[in-house]
């Protein structure tokens, strides 16, 4: 699965943050970088239905409530 490089949690080489049931969930992943800079997730608990936070801040922690909104087209 390919995701934007900005989804990587700041200061963490192998973590991203997703939203599940309205809460932030920090996931550990194994990923490589493709030539365009995107992350290619090779291993981890990321699913195709997860909502990945595009630019998680350092102040966002596991279990924090998250309100989502659709991306503008």
Order of alpha helices (4+ residues) and beta strands (2+ residues): beta-beta-beta-beta-beta
